[in-house]
């Protein structure tokens, strides 16, 4: 039987050397950071992976450890502030939605046109956390009810459209003194206003639901108007129902 040269000498075959990883040198890393001084500022997550140097004092020597710890603490504080802001906004939105749904339910439970107006004037302001609410209508025709003032403010033709800049349903005013033609006797207490245009249907007069807050900045143009538009739709539905108009 033949014997190989390796067997004859008893030497084990040599293994191929594993390729070395092509890692940058310390000098190249230093040179890169000098060319890009904002790199760590743009990538603060790297601080958690770095091993800080020992604390030193001396001319031209930076306390890198204190710098990194301070930066991480600052990032954590910013994250906590953002989290608290988001939670506060979510809680505020949930509270507003709950008030809007409560108000909508009260409107839909109204047993007559007169009862609907009472809900709007007397109950809805507290539910929506505003000072006063007025229902206004442009009409010269008598309104349903047993005579007398039933709590609806009558406006002249064209007055409601003049309160809006376009065809929008909701107009918000952070600082606006209440007008007596809109809020009646409660106008003097109004400092911030939300105006909701009401469209009851073809051939019918248009209306206005005016929400007046007793403090400025309660309404702001930066606020979302979806929930207020929903309230306007509910009021339109209820008014049409009690006027005998098919929805």
C-alpha positions in Angstrom: 0.0 0.0 0.0 1.4 3.4 -0.9 2.0 6.1 1.7 1.4 9.9 1.1 4.2 12.3 1.8 2.1 13.8 4.7 1.7 10.4 6.2 5.3 9.6 5.7 6.5 12.7 7.6 3.7 12.7 10.1 3.0 16.4 9.6 -0.6 17.6 9.5 -1.8 19.6 6.5 -1.7 23.3 7.0 -5.1 25.2 7.1 -5.7 28.2 4.9 -5.3 31.4 6.9 -8.7 33.1 7.7 -9.1 36.5 5.9 -8.7 39.4 8.2 -11.6 41.9 8.6 -10.9 45.1 6.8 -11.4 47.4 9.8 -10.4 51.1 9.7 -7.4 52.1 11.8 -7.6 54.4 14.8 -5.9 57.1 12.7 -8.5 56.9 9.9 -11.3 57.0 12.5 -9.8 60.1 14.1 -9.3 61.7 10.6 -12.9 60.9 9.7 -14.3 62.6 12.9 -12.1 65.6 12.3 -13.6 65.9 8.8 -17.1 65.4 10.2 -17.2 67.1 13.6 -21.1 66.8 13.7 -21.1 63.1 13.2 -21.7 62.1 16.8 -24.2 65.0 17.2 -26.1 63.4 14.3 -25.8 59.9 15.8 -26.3 60.3 19.5 -27.2 56.6 19.8 -23.5 55.8 19.4 -22.7 57.3 22.9 -24.3 54.3 24.6 -21.8 52.0 22.8 -18.7 54.1 23.6 -16.4 53.4 26.6 -15.8 56.7 28.2 -12.2 57.6 29.2 -11.1 58.1 32.8 -11.8 61.5 34.3 -8.8 63.8 33.7 -8.0 67.5 34.2 -5.5 69.5 32.4 -5.0 72.0 29.7 -6.5 71.0 26.4 -8.0 67.8 27.9 -11.8 67.4 27.6 -13.9 65.5 30.1 -15.4 63.2 27.4 -17.2 61.1 30.0 -19.1 64.1 31.4 -19.9 65.3 27.9 -21.4 61.9 26.9 -23.3 61.5 30.1 -24.7 65.0 29.8 -25.7 64.4 26.2 -27.5 61.2 27.0 -29.3 62.8 29.9 -30.4 65.6 27.7 -31.7 63.1 25.1 -33.6 61.3 27.8 -35.2 64.5 29.1 -36.2 65.4 25.6 -37.8 62.0 25.1 -39.6 62.2 28.4 -41.0 65.7 27.4 -42.1 64.4 24.0 -43.8 61.4 25.7 -45.6 63.6 28.2 -46.7 66.0 25.5 -48.1 63.1 23.4 -49.9 61.6 26.4 -51.4 64.9 27.3 -52.6 65.5 23.8 -54.1 62.0 23.6 -55.9 62.6 26.9 -57.2 66.0 25.8 -58.4 64.5 22.5 -60.2 61.7 24.4 -61.9 64.2 26.7 -63.0 66.4 23.8 -64.4 63.4 21.9 -66.3 62.2 25.0 -67.9 65.7 25.4 -68.8 65.8 21.7 -70.5 62.4 21.8 -72.4 63.3 25.0 -73.6 66.5 23.3 -74.7 64.6 20.2 -76.6 62.1 22.2 -78.4 64.9 24.1 -79.4 66.5 20.8 -80.7 63.3 19.3 -82.8 62.6 22.4 -84.7 65.9 22.1 -88.5 65.2 22.0 -89.6 68.3 20.1 -88.3 71.3 18.3 -88.7 73.4 21.5 -86.9 70.8 23.5 -84.0 70.7 21.0 -83.5 74.5 21.3 -83.5 74.2 25.1 -80.8 71.5 24.9 -78.7 73.7 22.6 -79.1 76.8 24.8 -79.0 75.3 28.3 -77.3 71.9 28.2 -74.9 71.9 25.3 -72.6 74.7 26.6 -71.7 72.7 29.7 -71.3 69.5 27.8 -68.9 71.2 25.3 -67.2 73.3 28.0 -68.0 76.7 26.5 -69.7 79.7 28.0 -72.7 80.0 25.6 -74.1 78.5 22.5 -76.6 80.2 20.1 -78.7 78.8 17.3 -79.2 81.4 14.6 -81.4 81.2 11.4 -81.8 83.5 8.4 -85.6 83.5 8.0 -88.7 85.8 7.9 -91.1 82.8 8.4 -92.4 81.9 11.8 -90.6 79.1 13.6 -92.3 76.1 15.1 -93.5 76.5 18.6 -96.3 78.0 20.7 -95.5 81.6 20.0 -93.1 83.9 21.8 -89.3 83.6 21.9 -88.2 79.9 21.8 -84.5 80.7 21.9 -83.5 81.0 18.2 -81.8 84.2 17.0 -83.2 85.5 13.7 -80.7 87.0 11.3 -81.1 89.0 8.1 -80.4 87.3 4.8 -76.7 87.2 3.9 -75.4 87.8 7.5 -74.3 84.2 8.1 -72.3 83.9 4.8 -70.6 87.1 5.6 -69.1 85.5 8.7 -67.1 83.0 6.6 -64.3 83.6 4.1 -65.4 80.7 1.9 -67.6 77.7 1.7 -66.2 76.1 4.9 -68.5 74.7 7.6 -66.4 75.8 10.6 -64.7 79.2 11.3 -62.5 79.6 14.5 -61.5 82.8 16.1 -59.0 82.8 18.9 -59.8 86.4 20.0 -63.2 87.7 19.1 -65.6 89.8 21.2 -69.2 88.4 21.0 -71.7 90.1 18.8 -75.2 90.7 20.2 -76.7 89.8 16.8 -75.2 86.3 17.3 -75.1 85.7 21.1 -77.8 88.0 22.3 -77.5 89.0 26.0 -74.5 86.7 26.5 -72.4 88.6 24.0 -70.5 90.6 26.6 -68.9 87.5 28.1 -67.6 86.0 24.9 -63.8 86.2 24.1 -63.3 83.3 21.6 -65.7 82.0 19.0 -66.4 78.9 16.9 -68.9 79.4 14.1 -70.6 76.4 12.5 -72.6 77.0 9.3 -75.8 74.9 9.1 -77.3 73.8 5.8 -80.8 72.4 6.3 -81.5 71.5 2.7 -82.6 73.0 -0.7 -85.2 75.7 -0.4 -84.6 76.1 3.4 -82.8 79.0 5.1 -79.3 78.5 6.3 -78.4 78.5 10.0 -75.5 79.1 12.4 -74.5 77.4 15.6 -72.2 79.8 17.5 -70.0 78.6 20.3 -68.7 81.4 22.6 -65.9 80.8 25.1 -65.4 83.2 28.0 -61.6 83.0 27.6 -59.4 84.0 24.6 -57.6 81.3 22.7 -60.2 78.6 23.5 -60.6 78.2 19.7 -57.7 78.5 17.3 -57.3 78.2 13.5 -54.7 75.5 14.1 -57.2 73.2 15.8 -58.8 70.3 13.9 -62.5 71.1 13.0 -63.7 67.5 12.4 -65.5 67.1 15.7 -67.2 70.6 15.4 -68.3 69.7 11.9 -69.8 66.5 13.3 -71.8 68.6 15.8 -73.0 70.8 12.9 -74.2 67.7 11.0 -76.1 66.4 14.1 -77.8 69.8 14.6 -78.8 69.9 11.0 -80.3 66.4 11.2 -82.3 67.2 14.4 -83.7 70.5 13.0 -84.7 68.8 9.8 -86.4 66.1 11.7 -88.5 68.5 13.8 -89.3 70.7 10.8 -90.7 67.6 9.0 -88.0 67.6 6.3 -86.9 64.3 5.0 -83.2 63.6 5.7 
